[in-house]
Amino acid sequence: MKKTLAFALAALMSISLLTGCAADAPDSSGKDKTQSTTAQTNNPDNSAQEEPITLRFVSWQTNHDEGNRRVADAYHELHPNVTVEFQYLGDMSSREYLTKTDIMLMGGEEMDIVMTPGWQDYAARAASGSYLDLDPYFEAEGTTFEDCYNSAVRVDGGAYGIAAEMKYNIVLINKDMLDEANLPVPELDWTWQDYRDYANKLTKGTGADKIYGSYFHTWGNVNQNGLVSVKKGSLYFNEDKTLTFDNPAYADFLQLRYDMENVDQCSIPLADVKSLNMNYRDQFFSGKIAMLPIGTNLLSDIGNKKYSPDFVTTFARVPAWESDDPHYTVSSANLFSIARTSKHPQEAYDFLRFWSTEGVKLKGMFIENTKGADKMDSVMAIVNGFTDKLDMDALTKLMNDPEWVDSFEEYTPVFQSEIESIQTEETDKFLLGSQSLEDTIQNLMDRGNAVIKENS
Protein backbone atom coordinates (compact mmCIF):
# COMPACT_ATOMS: atom_id res chain seq x y z
CA MET A 1 0.00 0.00 0.00
CA LYS A 2 2.74 2.45 0.99
CA LYS A 3 4.71 1.74 -2.18
CA THR A 4 1.69 2.29 -4.44
CA LEU A 5 0.78 5.46 -2.57
CA ALA A 6 4.31 6.82 -2.88
CA PHE A 7 4.27 6.29 -6.64
CA ALA A 8 0.84 7.92 -6.91
CA LEU A 9 1.87 10.97 -4.92
CA ALA A 10 5.09 11.31 -6.86
CA ALA A 11 3.17 11.19 -10.12
CA LEU A 12 0.71 13.80 -8.92
CA MET A 13 3.52 16.08 -7.77
CA SER A 14 5.12 15.82 -11.21
CA ILE A 15 1.83 16.73 -12.88
CA SER A 16 1.37 19.60 -10.43
CA LEU A 17 4.77 21.07 -11.31
CA LEU A 18 3.96 20.89 -15.00
CA THR A 19 0.41 22.23 -14.96
CA GLY A 20 0.16 24.34 -11.82
CA CYS A 21 -3.03 24.60 -9.78
CA ALA A 22 -5.28 26.70 -11.96
CA ALA A 23 -7.87 24.02 -12.59
CA ASP A 24 -10.59 26.24 -11.20
CA ALA A 25 -10.11 28.92 -13.84
CA PRO A 26 -11.44 28.18 -17.34
CA ASP A 27 -9.07 29.03 -20.15
CA SER A 28 -10.03 31.30 -23.02
CA SER A 29 -10.98 28.31 -25.17
CA GLY A 30 -13.63 27.27 -22.66
CA LYS A 31 -12.24 23.72 -22.46
CA ASP A 32 -12.42 23.68 -18.67
CA LYS A 33 -16.09 23.30 -17.77
CA THR A 34 -15.62 24.55 -14.22
CA GLN A 35 -18.70 26.26 -12.82
CA SER A 36 -19.19 28.07 -9.55
CA THR A 37 -22.48 28.61 -7.77
CA THR A 38 -22.95 30.44 -4.50
CA ALA A 39 -25.86 29.33 -2.32
CA GLN A 40 -27.00 32.25 -0.18
CA THR A 41 -30.23 33.69 1.17
CA ASN A 42 -31.05 37.30 1.92
CA ASN A 43 -31.46 37.09 5.66
CA PRO A 44 -31.88 40.03 8.06
CA ASP A 45 -29.72 38.21 10.62
CA ASN A 46 -26.59 38.57 8.45
CA SER A 47 -25.53 41.32 10.83
CA ALA A 48 -24.99 38.74 13.57
CA GLN A 49 -21.72 39.03 15.43
CA GLU A 50 -20.45 35.70 14.12
CA GLU A 51 -17.68 36.01 11.55
CA PRO A 52 -18.90 35.46 7.96
CA ILE A 53 -17.62 32.15 6.62
CA THR A 54 -17.61 30.90 3.02
CA LEU A 55 -17.16 27.16 2.57
CA ARG A 56 -15.76 25.99 -0.76
CA PHE A 57 -17.54 22.75 -1.73
CA VAL A 58 -15.97 21.06 -4.77
CA SER A 59 -17.91 18.50 -6.81
CA TRP A 60 -18.27 17.15 -10.36
CA GLN A 61 -22.06 16.74 -10.28
CA THR A 62 -23.32 19.81 -12.09
CA ASN A 63 -26.71 18.12 -12.48
CA HIS A 64 -27.07 18.15 -8.66
CA ASP A 65 -26.70 21.91 -8.39
CA GLU A 66 -30.36 22.68 -7.75
CA GLY A 67 -30.59 20.11 -4.94
CA ASN A 68 -27.21 21.14 -3.53
CA ARG A 69 -28.25 24.78 -3.32
CA ARG A 70 -31.51 23.79 -1.67
CA VAL A 71 -29.56 22.17 1.17
CA ALA A 72 -27.11 25.06 1.45
CA ASP A 73 -29.92 27.62 1.51
CA ALA A 74 -31.65 25.76 4.33
CA TYR A 75 -28.40 25.66 6.30
CA HIS A 76 -27.81 29.37 5.68
CA GLU A 77 -31.22 30.10 7.17
CA LEU A 78 -30.08 28.38 10.36
CA HIS A 79 -26.53 29.79 10.26
CA PRO A 80 -26.65 33.19 8.49
CA ASN A 81 -22.90 33.66 8.77
CA VAL A 82 -22.17 30.51 6.70
CA THR A 83 -22.33 30.63 2.91
CA VAL A 84 -21.56 27.55 0.81
CA GLU A 85 -19.99 28.08 -2.59
CA PHE A 86 -20.28 25.10 -4.95
CA GLN A 87 -17.63 24.65 -7.62
CA TYR A 88 -17.99 21.98 -10.28
CA LEU A 89 -14.92 20.48 -11.92
CA GLY A 90 -14.56 17.71 -14.46
CA ASP A 91 -17.50 18.23 -16.81
CA MET A 92 -19.60 15.57 -15.02
CA SER A 93 -16.67 13.11 -15.04
CA SER A 94 -15.71 11.88 -11.57
CA ARG A 95 -12.38 10.63 -12.97
CA GLU A 96 -11.46 14.04 -14.31
CA TYR A 97 -12.68 15.68 -11.11
CA LEU A 98 -10.53 13.43 -8.93
CA THR A 99 -7.44 14.12 -11.02
CA LYS A 100 -7.98 17.87 -10.77
CA THR A 101 -8.67 17.94 -7.04
CA ASP A 102 -5.69 15.65 -6.37
CA ILE A 103 -3.44 18.15 -8.11
CA MET A 104 -5.06 21.10 -6.34
CA LEU A 105 -4.64 19.50 -2.92
CA MET A 106 -1.04 18.59 -3.69
CA GLY A 107 -0.43 22.25 -4.50
CA GLY A 108 -1.97 23.35 -1.21
CA GLU A 109 -4.99 25.05 -2.76
CA GLU A 110 -7.59 25.98 -0.18
CA MET A 111 -10.92 24.14 -0.28
CA ASP A 112 -13.19 22.85 2.44
CA ILE A 113 -15.43 19.96 1.31
CA VAL A 114 -14.49 17.42 -1.34
CA MET A 115 -16.26 14.33 -2.64
CA THR A 116 -15.40 10.83 -3.77
CA PRO A 117 -17.78 8.59 -5.75
CA GLY A 118 -17.09 5.31 -3.94
CA TRP A 119 -15.26 3.41 -1.23
CA GLN A 120 -12.07 2.72 -3.18
CA ASP A 121 -11.47 6.31 -4.31
CA TYR A 122 -12.18 7.48 -0.77
CA ALA A 123 -9.79 4.97 0.80
CA ALA A 124 -6.91 5.85 -1.52
CA ARG A 125 -7.17 9.56 -0.83
CA ALA A 126 -7.75 9.17 2.89
CA ALA A 127 -4.60 7.05 3.11
CA SER A 128 -2.64 9.70 1.21
CA GLY A 129 -3.35 12.37 3.83
CA SER A 130 -5.62 14.44 1.56
CA TYR A 131 -8.49 14.44 4.08
CA LEU A 132 -8.77 15.37 7.74
CA ASP A 133 -9.61 12.73 10.34
CA LEU A 134 -13.09 13.55 11.65
CA ASP A 135 -12.80 11.61 14.90
CA PRO A 136 -11.86 14.68 17.00
CA TYR A 137 -14.96 16.49 15.72
CA PHE A 138 -17.26 13.56 16.51
CA GLU A 139 -15.64 13.34 19.95
CA ALA A 140 -16.18 17.07 20.59
CA GLU A 141 -19.82 16.56 19.62
CA GLY A 142 -20.04 13.79 22.22
CA THR A 143 -20.57 10.93 19.77
CA THR A 144 -18.66 8.57 17.47
CA PHE A 145 -18.46 7.88 13.75
CA GLU A 146 -20.05 4.46 14.17
CA ASP A 147 -22.83 5.72 16.45
CA CYS A 148 -23.93 8.18 13.79
CA TYR A 149 -23.84 6.16 10.55
CA ASN A 150 -24.72 2.67 9.35
CA SER A 151 -21.90 2.53 6.78
CA ALA A 152 -18.87 3.96 8.55
CA VAL A 153 -15.69 3.03 6.70
CA ARG A 154 -12.38 3.66 8.45
CA VAL A 155 -9.02 3.93 6.72
CA ASP A 156 -5.95 3.14 8.81
CA GLY A 157 -8.15 3.60 11.86
CA GLY A 158 -9.36 7.08 10.95
CA ALA A 159 -12.77 8.46 10.00
CA TYR A 160 -11.93 10.52 6.93
CA GLY A 161 -15.27 10.82 5.19
CA ILE A 162 -19.02 10.57 5.66
CA ALA A 163 -21.00 8.30 3.36
CA ALA A 164 -23.92 10.70 3.25
CA GLU A 165 -25.68 9.78 0.01
CA MET A 166 -26.32 6.05 -0.14
CA LYS A 167 -27.10 3.99 -3.24
CA TYR A 168 -28.33 0.41 -2.88
CA ASN A 169 -28.33 -2.24 -5.59
CA ILE A 170 -31.81 -3.33 -6.64
CA VAL A 171 -33.55 -4.45 -9.84
CA LEU A 172 -35.80 -2.08 -11.81
CA ILE A 173 -38.52 -3.85 -13.81
CA ASN A 174 -41.00 -2.60 -16.40
CA LYS A 175 -44.28 -3.57 -14.73
CA ASP A 176 -46.30 -3.16 -17.91
CA MET A 177 -44.16 -5.86 -19.51
CA LEU A 178 -44.57 -8.07 -16.44
CA ASP A 179 -48.33 -7.75 -16.64
CA GLU A 180 -48.34 -8.46 -20.37
CA ALA A 181 -46.34 -11.65 -19.75
CA ASN A 182 -48.64 -12.62 -16.84
CA LEU A 183 -45.67 -12.59 -14.45
CA PRO A 184 -46.05 -11.52 -10.80
CA VAL A 185 -43.71 -9.01 -9.17
CA PRO A 186 -40.80 -11.13 -7.87
CA GLU A 187 -40.81 -12.10 -4.21
CA LEU A 188 -37.97 -11.08 -1.88
CA ASP A 189 -36.57 -14.61 -2.02
CA TRP A 190 -36.26 -14.91 -5.80
CA THR A 191 -33.12 -16.51 -7.27
CA TRP A 192 -30.86 -16.05 -10.27
CA GLN A 193 -32.60 -18.97 -11.93
CA ASP A 194 -35.89 -17.11 -11.44
CA TYR A 195 -34.29 -14.03 -12.97
CA ARG A 196 -33.17 -16.02 -16.00
CA ASP A 197 -36.65 -17.52 -16.40
CA TYR A 198 -38.23 -14.06 -16.19
CA ALA A 199 -35.76 -12.67 -18.74
CA ASN A 200 -36.60 -15.40 -21.23
CA LYS A 201 -40.34 -14.85 -20.84
CA LEU A 202 -39.98 -11.07 -21.14
CA THR A 203 -37.89 -11.21 -24.33
CA LYS A 204 -39.80 -10.72 -27.56
CA GLY A 205 -39.40 -9.52 -31.14
CA THR A 206 -36.45 -9.64 -33.52
CA GLY A 207 -33.89 -7.32 -35.04
CA ALA A 208 -34.07 -3.62 -34.25
CA ASP A 209 -37.51 -4.13 -32.67
CA LYS A 210 -36.34 -6.79 -30.21
CA ILE A 211 -37.07 -6.19 -26.54
CA TYR A 212 -34.67 -7.96 -24.19
CA GLY A 213 -35.67 -9.29 -20.80
CA SER A 214 -32.40 -8.25 -19.18
CA TYR A 215 -29.44 -5.91 -19.40
CA PHE A 216 -26.04 -5.98 -17.68
CA HIS A 217 -23.79 -2.95 -18.12
CA THR A 218 -20.11 -2.90 -19.07
CA TRP A 219 -18.75 -2.34 -15.57
CA GLY A 220 -16.57 -5.25 -14.46
CA ASN A 221 -18.08 -5.21 -10.98
CA VAL A 222 -21.45 -6.21 -12.46
CA ASN A 223 -19.93 -9.69 -12.62
CA GLN A 224 -19.70 -9.77 -8.83
CA ASN A 225 -23.48 -10.11 -8.62
CA GLY A 226 -23.07 -13.82 -8.02
CA LEU A 227 -21.17 -13.15 -4.80
CA VAL A 228 -23.77 -10.85 -3.29
CA SER A 229 -25.87 -13.48 -1.51
CA VAL A 230 -22.94 -15.62 -0.38
CA LYS A 231 -20.62 -12.95 1.02
CA LYS A 232 -21.03 -9.79 3.11
CA GLY A 233 -18.65 -6.87 2.74
CA SER A 234 -16.00 -6.52 0.05
CA LEU A 235 -16.75 -8.50 -3.10
CA TYR A 236 -13.08 -8.31 -4.11
CA PHE A 237 -11.47 -9.66 -0.95
CA ASN A 238 -12.17 -12.35 1.61
CA GLU A 239 -11.79 -11.62 5.31
CA ASP A 240 -8.16 -12.78 5.15
CA LYS A 241 -7.59 -10.28 2.28
CA THR A 242 -7.24 -12.97 -0.37
CA LEU A 243 -9.10 -12.56 -3.66
CA THR A 244 -12.67 -13.76 -4.15
CA PHE A 245 -12.37 -14.60 -7.86
CA ASP A 246 -11.96 -18.32 -7.16
CA ASN A 247 -15.25 -18.46 -5.23
CA PRO A 248 -17.51 -20.88 -7.19
CA ALA A 249 -20.36 -18.35 -7.09
CA TYR A 250 -18.24 -15.90 -9.09
CA ALA A 251 -17.74 -18.35 -11.97
CA ASP A 252 -21.36 -19.46 -11.75
CA PHE A 253 -22.62 -15.93 -12.38
CA LEU A 254 -20.19 -15.38 -15.25
CA GLN A 255 -21.48 -18.56 -16.89
CA LEU A 256 -25.11 -17.56 -16.26
CA ARG A 257 -24.53 -14.13 -17.80
CA TYR A 258 -22.76 -15.64 -20.81
CA ASP A 259 -25.61 -18.10 -21.36
CA MET A 260 -28.28 -15.41 -21.06
CA GLU A 261 -26.48 -13.17 -23.56
CA ASN A 262 -25.25 -15.75 -26.05
CA VAL A 263 -27.35 -18.91 -25.68
CA ASP A 264 -30.80 -17.78 -24.51
CA GLN A 265 -30.31 -14.35 -26.11
CA CYS A 266 -32.58 -12.88 -23.45
CA SER A 267 -30.04 -10.27 -22.23
CA ILE A 268 -28.34 -7.74 -24.51
CA PRO A 269 -24.90 -9.16 -25.45
CA LEU A 270 -21.90 -7.30 -24.07
CA ALA A 271 -20.57 -6.94 -27.63
CA ASP A 272 -23.65 -4.87 -28.57
CA VAL A 273 -23.55 -2.83 -25.37
CA LYS A 274 -19.92 -1.87 -26.04
CA SER A 275 -20.03 -1.42 -29.82
CA LEU A 276 -23.19 0.71 -29.68
CA ASN A 277 -22.04 2.55 -26.55
CA MET A 278 -25.40 1.88 -24.93
CA ASN A 279 -26.69 3.95 -22.05
CA TYR A 280 -28.54 1.85 -19.48
CA ARG A 281 -30.91 4.68 -18.60
CA ASP A 282 -31.94 5.12 -22.23
CA GLN A 283 -32.38 1.37 -22.71
CA PHE A 284 -34.67 0.99 -19.70
CA PHE A 285 -36.71 4.18 -19.89
CA SER A 286 -37.30 3.81 -23.65
CA GLY A 287 -38.71 0.31 -23.10
CA LYS A 288 -35.94 -1.59 -24.90
CA ILE A 289 -35.27 -3.81 -21.88
CA ALA A 290 -37.53 -5.20 -19.17
CA MET A 291 -35.15 -5.66 -16.20
CA LEU A 292 -32.15 -3.64 -15.06
CA PRO A 293 -29.99 -4.47 -12.01
CA ILE A 294 -28.81 -1.02 -10.91
CA GLY A 295 -28.70 1.35 -7.93
CA THR A 296 -31.41 3.30 -6.13
CA ASN A 297 -29.83 6.46 -7.53
CA LEU A 298 -32.01 5.84 -10.62
CA LEU A 299 -35.20 6.36 -8.61
CA SER A 300 -35.11 10.11 -9.20
CA ASP A 301 -34.67 9.57 -12.94
CA ILE A 302 -38.09 7.93 -13.15
CA GLY A 303 -39.61 11.37 -12.58
CA ASN A 304 -37.08 13.19 -14.76
CA LYS A 305 -38.72 14.87 -17.77
CA LYS A 306 -35.67 13.94 -19.81
CA TYR A 307 -36.71 10.27 -19.70
CA SER A 308 -40.49 10.43 -19.08
CA PRO A 309 -41.16 6.67 -19.13
CA ASP A 310 -44.68 5.81 -20.28
CA PHE A 311 -44.87 2.75 -18.03
CA VAL A 312 -44.94 1.91 -14.33
CA THR A 313 -41.65 0.75 -12.78
CA THR A 314 -41.67 -2.00 -10.18
CA PHE A 315 -38.82 -3.32 -8.07
CA ALA A 316 -37.08 -6.43 -6.77
CA ARG A 317 -34.05 -7.44 -4.76
CA VAL A 318 -30.86 -8.44 -6.52
CA PRO A 319 -31.46 -12.22 -6.78
CA ALA A 320 -29.78 -14.78 -4.56
CA TRP A 321 -28.51 -18.22 -5.55
CA GLU A 322 -30.75 -19.98 -3.06
CA SER A 323 -34.09 -18.69 -1.81
CA ASP A 324 -32.98 -18.91 1.82
CA ASP A 325 -29.66 -17.03 1.33
CA PRO A 326 -29.06 -13.93 3.49
CA HIS A 327 -30.50 -10.67 2.17
CA TYR A 328 -27.18 -8.85 1.81
CA THR A 329 -27.76 -5.60 -0.06
CA VAL A 330 -24.72 -4.04 -1.71
CA SER A 331 -24.35 -0.35 -1.04
CA SER A 332 -22.20 2.36 -2.53
CA ALA A 333 -22.14 6.03 -1.68
CA ASN A 334 -21.06 9.54 -2.45
CA LEU A 335 -18.58 10.27 0.34
CA PHE A 336 -17.86 13.72 1.70
CA SER A 337 -14.60 14.72 3.34
CA ILE A 338 -12.91 17.81 4.72
CA ALA A 339 -9.83 18.74 2.70
CA ARG A 340 -6.57 18.99 4.62
CA THR A 341 -6.22 22.52 3.18
CA SER A 342 -9.50 23.72 4.75
CA LYS A 343 -9.32 26.96 6.72
CA HIS A 344 -12.70 26.29 8.32
CA PRO A 345 -12.73 22.60 9.32
CA GLN A 346 -15.17 22.98 12.22
CA GLU A 347 -17.70 24.85 10.10
CA ALA A 348 -17.22 22.32 7.30
CA TYR A 349 -17.85 19.47 9.75
CA ASP A 350 -20.99 21.15 11.10
CA PHE A 351 -22.32 21.59 7.56
CA LEU A 352 -21.56 17.97 6.64
CA ARG A 353 -23.45 16.74 9.69
CA PHE A 354 -26.46 18.74 8.47
CA TRP A 355 -25.93 17.62 4.87
CA SER A 356 -25.86 13.94 5.85
CA THR A 357 -29.06 14.14 7.92
CA GLU A 358 -31.75 16.70 7.07
CA GLY A 359 -29.91 17.61 3.87
CA VAL A 360 -30.29 14.21 2.21
CA LYS A 361 -34.07 14.44 2.28
CA LEU A 362 -34.03 18.11 1.24
CA LYS A 363 -31.91 17.23 -1.80
CA GLY A 364 -34.23 14.33 -2.61
CA MET A 365 -31.94 12.10 -4.67
CA PHE A 366 -30.33 9.59 -2.31
CA ILE A 367 -30.97 7.52 0.81
CA GLU A 368 -29.87 8.67 4.24
CA ASN A 369 -27.12 6.75 6.04
CA THR A 370 -27.88 7.98 9.56
CA LYS A 371 -28.37 5.35 12.28
CA GLY A 372 -32.04 4.84 12.95
CA ALA A 373 -33.21 6.64 9.82
CA ASP A 374 -36.10 5.05 7.92
CA LYS A 375 -35.03 4.34 4.32
CA MET A 376 -38.57 4.91 3.13
CA ASP A 377 -38.47 8.50 4.42
CA SER A 378 -35.61 9.18 2.01
CA VAL A 379 -37.35 7.25 -0.77
CA MET A 380 -40.54 9.27 -0.35
CA ALA A 381 -38.52 12.49 -0.59
CA ILE A 382 -37.01 11.18 -3.84
CA VAL A 383 -40.25 10.07 -5.54
CA ASN A 384 -42.47 12.89 -4.29
CA GLY A 385 -44.51 14.14 -7.23
CA PHE A 386 -44.37 11.07 -9.44
CA THR A 387 -45.52 8.13 -7.33
CA ASP A 388 -48.00 7.26 -10.08
CA LYS A 389 -45.03 6.10 -12.16
CA LEU A 390 -43.90 3.58 -9.52
CA ASP A 391 -45.25 0.40 -7.97
CA MET A 392 -45.20 1.85 -4.47
CA ASP A 393 -46.34 -1.39 -2.86
CA ALA A 394 -43.36 -3.28 -4.26
CA LEU A 395 -40.93 -0.45 -3.47
CA THR A 396 -42.17 -0.21 0.12
CA LYS A 397 -41.95 -3.98 0.58
CA LEU A 398 -38.41 -3.98 -0.77
CA MET A 399 -37.11 -1.07 1.31
CA ASN A 400 -38.77 -2.44 4.46
CA ASP A 401 -37.43 -5.97 3.97
CA PRO A 402 -37.01 -7.20 7.58
CA GLU A 403 -34.02 -9.34 6.53
CA TRP A 404 -32.19 -6.49 4.76
CA VAL A 405 -28.46 -6.31 5.68
CA ASP A 406 -26.29 -3.45 4.43
CA SER A 407 -23.17 -4.75 2.74
CA PHE A 408 -20.31 -2.39 1.92
CA GLU A 409 -16.57 -2.44 1.29
CA GLU A 410 -15.02 -2.16 4.72
CA TYR A 411 -11.63 -3.17 3.28
CA THR A 412 -10.56 -1.10 0.27
CA PRO A 413 -6.79 -1.10 -0.36
CA VAL A 414 -5.31 1.68 -2.50
CA PHE A 415 -4.43 -0.85 -5.21
CA GLN A 416 -8.04 -1.98 -5.63
CA SER A 417 -8.41 0.10 -8.80
CA GLU A 418 -5.78 -2.12 -10.43
CA ILE A 419 -7.76 -5.19 -9.43
CA GLU A 420 -10.91 -3.61 -10.86
CA SER A 421 -9.22 -2.99 -14.21
CA ILE A 422 -7.97 -6.56 -14.34
CA GLN A 423 -11.46 -7.83 -13.61
CA THR A 424 -12.97 -5.88 -16.50
CA GLU A 425 -10.27 -6.98 -18.94
CA GLU A 426 -10.47 -10.67 -18.13
CA THR A 427 -14.24 -11.00 -17.81
CA ASP A 428 -14.73 -9.13 -21.09
CA LYS A 429 -12.61 -11.76 -22.82
CA PHE A 430 -14.87 -14.52 -21.54
CA LEU A 431 -18.16 -12.76 -22.22
CA LEU A 432 -17.01 -11.86 -25.74
CA GLY A 433 -16.08 -15.48 -26.42
CA SER A 434 -12.30 -15.15 -26.74
CA GLN A 435 -11.30 -16.93 -23.52
CA SER A 436 -12.53 -19.93 -21.55
CA LEU A 437 -14.11 -19.56 -18.13
CA GLU A 438 -11.33 -21.65 -16.58
CA ASP A 439 -8.60 -19.43 -18.07
CA THR A 440 -10.52 -16.33 -17.02
CA ILE A 441 -10.61 -17.34 -13.37
CA GLN A 442 -6.97 -18.42 -13.44
CA ASN A 443 -5.87 -15.13 -15.01
CA LEU A 444 -7.90 -13.14 -12.50
CA MET A 445 -6.22 -14.93 -9.62
CA ASP A 446 -2.71 -14.80 -11.09
CA ARG A 447 -2.81 -11.16 -12.13
CA GLY A 448 -4.64 -10.07 -8.98
CA ASN A 449 -2.20 -11.86 -6.69
CA ALA A 450 0.71 -10.24 -8.53
CA VAL A 451 -0.75 -6.82 -7.69
CA ILE A 452 -1.17 -7.82 -4.04
CA LYS A 453 2.42 -9.07 -3.89
CA GLU A 454 3.74 -5.88 -5.50
CA ASN A 455 1.98 -3.79 -2.87
CA SER A 456 2.80 -5.91 0.17
Secondary structure, 3 states (H helix, E strand, C coil): CHHHHHHHHHHHHHHHHHHCCCCCCCCCCCCCCCEEEEECCCCHHHHCCCCCEEEEEEECCHHHHHHHHHHHHHHHHHCCCEEEEEEECCCCCHHHHHHHHHHHHHCCCCCCEEEECCHHHHHHHHHHCCECCCHHHHHHHCCCHHHHECCCCCECCECCCEEEEEEEEEEEEEHHHHHHCCCCCCCCCCEHHHHHHHHHHHCECCHHHCEEEECCCCCHHHHHHHHCCCCCCCCCECCCCCECCCCHHHHHHHHHHHHHHHCCCCECCHHHHHHCCCCHHHHHHCCCEEEEEEEHHHHHHHCCCCCCCCCCEEEECCCECCCCCCEEEEEEEEEEEEECCCCCHHHHHHHHHHHCCHHHHHHCCCEECECCCCHHHHHHHHHCCCHHHECHHHHHHHHCCCCEEEECCCCCCCCHHHHHHHHHHHHHHHHCCCCCHHHHHHHHHHHHHHHHHHCC
